[in-house]
Amino acid sequence: MLTANKLQYMSNADKLNVSSQLLDRGIMSINDVREIWNLPPVDGGDARIIRGEYWNADEKINEERIDKNA
């Protein structure tokens, strides 16, 4: 059985846009993105990452409450 990731048929610019947007939001793993670019998986590449400037608002509020009470 032959299969292919449909994203592999996009233009390079579209692939870059999709892979960067979905990777930094934790929707795709590093290995998922590598598959789009026809690259082999890497060790630890199944982890999902989220950009640092995104925060859970509830967690931030709780952190601020803890800091004020300290």
Order of alpha helices (4+ residues) and beta strands (2+ residues): alpha-alpha-alpha
